[in-house]
Amino acid sequence: MTSPARIASLDGRRFRMVSSTTSAVDHEAPSIFEYFERDGAIWGGYEGDTVTFGKFVGTRTGDTIWVSFVHVLAASGAVVTGDGESDLELTDDGAIRLVEHYEMHGLPQLSVCEEILAG
């Protein structure tokens, strides 16, 4: 049995990468992700410090999302594909945090993105 979602829809929300085991994050110009969600489907795109652009598509069940992604590395132009699962959490200030578990270069990876709050 799947637990119901405690965290609101990701539709129209933007996130910034705060940490990653895959690469160093430029905190002045991190990768920015834009999410869309409807009827259990997730999709969106991203660009930033280490990628020229990327796209993802997946599903949401409760407070977990699963996505497949493709992006182009800024440094080499190489195309990278993969998939991963993210746990949705709330920060102390009410923003959504994505704790992303995925595989890249044949090794398990972890990155954290946090919602960009208006204001």
Beta strands, then each sheet from edge to edge (+ up, - down):
strand 1: 14-20
strand 2: 32-38
strand 3: 41-47
strand 4: 51-61
strand 5: 64-73
strand 6: 79-90
strand 7: 96-104
strand 8: 107-115
sheet 1: 1+ 2- 3+ 4- 5+ 6- 7+ 8- 1+
end
